[in-house]
């Protein structure tokens, strides 16, 4: 389909799937079988919506899609359903399967279209402390076809990485690791960041050294200072500091998650390719195979939820 320069193509779709997080907005125009006909992404996460005017923001992002298909159903997941979002939708406790999640969808009062928001999930981690997630569970359900018999271990790398356990198509538990946020804080606001002269973080030898150190030593706070001390002692060049720090944090997370799951078998990685590749490299170096699946699994998960709304065929 051709369009005027600078404009976006208009796709008619029965379902418009929206993954609306803290820092980003992703939308998918889906065909009758759930196939992605077009995708859009913008940095307009919930924290960047002026004055909390989510109605205006959603209209600006997908209004032309809605005009092209007046009967389109909009289904959303992520932080848009949080206390800071458009409408808070209560968490579903684990264990929870796709039907259980669909049963807790809540309809939003919006005159432009029929809109539903998915709930997140709640659980208690290995230490007995409460844990929550919003949006990642929909990605996991969208990737069920990739898991033998709907069971296995799924890792969703990110600002707050999630490790999710599935059994027979149900999410039975999960754990959150603040690896991405800690990395951002340390490289931007700590003395370690002053050494980081290279913006590149790839699965190189320095990254792998960090993975090995982070996995082998549970004293993470002690390990972190080695980013500085190794540079000062000329054991490591400044240009390697960022990759080494990333390796320390990811290695520490991956090793802790694998210990919590008794070593686990293969791990399914769901997320942005660049970050998922770092996790795949870390897992491989620790003797664990991984399979990468793109973040667009959320579109299929939302489509499956849409089919389970009242009046829809399951």
N, C-alpha and C positions, 0 to 999 in steps of 0.2 A: 504494500500500500504506500503510495507516495503522498507527501504532504508539503505544504509551503515551508520554505527555509525557516528554521528556528521554532517550528511548531512540533507538537507531539502527535503521532498517529493515534487515531481513535479506534478502539477495538470494542465490538459488542460482545458481552459475555454474560452468561447466566449467573455466574458467581464472581464477585470481586473479593479477593482475599487480601487482607491488610495485616502486616506485621508491624506494629507501631511500638517502638521501644523508647528508651530514655534519650538516645542520641540520634536515632535514625528512623526513617519511615520507608517501608517497602510495600508496594502494592503489586498485585498480579491479576490480570484479566484472564479468566479461565474459560475454556471451552466446555462443551457438554460432557466430556469425559474427564474433566479436570486438567486437561493439557494447558500449559502456560502459553497463551497467545501473545501476551506482551507483559513486560515487567517495568516497573518504575522504582526509583530509589532517590531519596533526598535526605539532607541532614536535619529535616524538621521533626526531630524527636519531641517527646512531650515537654522536655525542658526548654525547647526553643519555640514553643507556640505562644505567641504574644497574648498576654492577659488570659491565658487558659482558654482561648476561643477555638476549641477543637472543631466545632461545627464549620467555621470558616476555613480552617486549615484543611479539613477533609474535603470540603467542596473544591478548594483550590487544587488539591492533588488529583482528585478523580472525578471532578464534576463533568468533564467532557465524556468520560466513559458512561456515566449515569444518563446523560442526555442521549447518547447513542443507543442505549438499551434501557428503556423505562422500567422494565420489570426486574432489573438486576438486584440480586441479594448481596449485601455487604456483610462479611463476617471478619471480625478482627480479633487479634490476640496480642499479648505483650503488655507493656506497662500502661497502655491506654485503659486497661481495666483495673489499675492499681488505685490506691488512695490518692495519689497525686495525678491520676488520669481523668478521663472524661466521666466515668462512672465506675465506682468500685464494685467489683464482682468477687464475692467470697471465694477463698481457696477451697479446693476439694482435697480431702485427706487421701494419702496413699494407704492401701493400693487403689489404683484407679485405672480403668480401661477407657477406650474411646467412647463407648456408650455412656459410661459414668460421667465423663467430662461433658459430653453433649447434653446430658440431662440438666446440667447446671449452667448452660448458656443463658444469658440474660439479654432481653431486647432493649435497645436504646431508643428513646423518643427523639426521632430526627425526621423532619417532614420530607426530606429529599429522597429517602430510600428506606427500605427495610434493613435495619442494622442490628447485628447480634455481636456480643462480646463474650469471648471465652474466659473461663476462670483459670487461675493458676493452680498449682498443687502445693500442698504442705506435707511435711514429714518431720521426723526426729532423727538426727544423725547418730552416728555410733557413740557419741558422748552423751546422748540423751537430750541434746539441745534442739530447739525448733529450727527448721529450715524451710525456705519457700522458693518458688520460681514462677515466673510468668512468661509464657511464650515458648520456652524451650521444650515444654511437654508436647506442644503441637508439632514442633519439628520432629520430635522422636516418633510420634504416632504417624507422621507422614513418611517416615523411613522404615516402617514395620516390615515392608516387603523385603528389605535387605537383611533381616534377621531370621535365621533358621527357627521355625516354629514360634516366631515372635518373642524369642528370649535372647538375652545377652547383655552386654555392657556397652553403653553409649557415652562418649565424652563429647561435650559441646564447649570447645575452647572459647574464651572471651574475656571481657572485663571481669565477670564473675563466672568462672568455668563451672560447668555442671557435669557430674558423673552419675549416670542414671542406670538403674538396674531394671530389666524387664523379664517377666515370666509369663509365658502363654498370652502375650498381647497386652499385659497390664504392667504399668509402672508400679513396682513394689517398693521403691525407695530411691533416694538420691542424696548427693552431698555437693555443697558449694565450696569452691576454692577462690579466694579473691586475688588470684595470681596476676591477672591483667591490670587491675587497679593498683596493686602494690608496685608493680613494675613501672607504671606511669608516674606514680608519686615519687618513687626513688630516682628515676632518671630526670625528673623535672624539678624536684624540690629538695633533694638531698645533696650532700657533698659528693656522693658518687657520680651524680650527673655532670659535675664540672670536669670530669675526666673523659666524658663521652664525646669524642670529636668526630665520630662516624655515625651517620644515621642508619646505616645498613645493619639489619639483623637477619642473618641467614643461617642455615644448618651447617656451619663451618666447624673447623676443629676446635675453636675457642668455645663455641656454643656447646659442642659435645663434651668438652672438659667441664663446663659448668653443669651440664646434665649429670655427669658422673659424680661430681662433688655433691650436688644437691640431693641426689638419690641416696648417696652413701652415708650422709651425715644428717642427723635429725636436728642439730643445733643450727637452724637456719640463720638466726640473728648473728651468730658468730661468723658463719660463712659469708654473709653479705659484706662484711668489712674487707674480705679478701679481694673484692673488686678494686678497692683503693690500694690496699697494701701490696698486691701483686704488681700494680703499675709502678708504685713508688720504689719497689725493690728491683725493678727492671725485669721481672719475670714475665710480664705481659705488656704489649704495646697499648697505648691509649685507644687506638682504633678498634681494639678487641673488647673493650670494657662493656659495651652495650650488649654484644652477643653473649659474652660470658655471664653477665647478670641475668639475661633472659634464660640461659641454660640452667643457672642455679635455681631459679624460681620454678621453671617448668619441670626440671628434674625432680625437685622436691615434691611438687604436686603429684606428678605421675607415680612416683614411687609410693607415696602415701596412699593414693587411690588404689594401686595394685595390691598393696598390703591389706587394705580394707576389704578387698574382694578375693583374698587368698590367691593372689597371683593372676587370676582371671585367665581367659583364653584370648581370642581375638577381640579387639576393641573397634567399635564403629565410631568414626570421627565425623561429626556434623559441624560445619561452620565455614567461614571464609577460607579459601584455598591457601593463602599465604600463611596464616596462623596455624591452620590444620596441618600443613606440611611440617612445621616445627615440632608439633606434637607427634606426628608420625615418626619423625626422625628420632625423637626422644624415646618413644616406645620401642622402636626397633633396636636402639642401642641398649635397652634394658631387657631385650629378649622377648618382646611382645609384638605380635603382628597387628597391624591396623588397616582398616579399610576406610577410605575417604568418601564422603557423600557431601554434595553441595548444600549450601544453606537454603536452597529453594525447596527443600523438603517441607518447609512450613506451608507452602502453597497447597501441597497435596494433603497435609494434615487438616488445614482449614476447609478444603473441599470435602473431605470425609465428614467433618463435623456438620457442614451445611446439609449433607444428605440425610443427616439424622435429626434435623429439625422437624417439628410437627408438620405433617403434610408432605414430607419428603420420604422417598423410599430409602431404607437403610441398605 
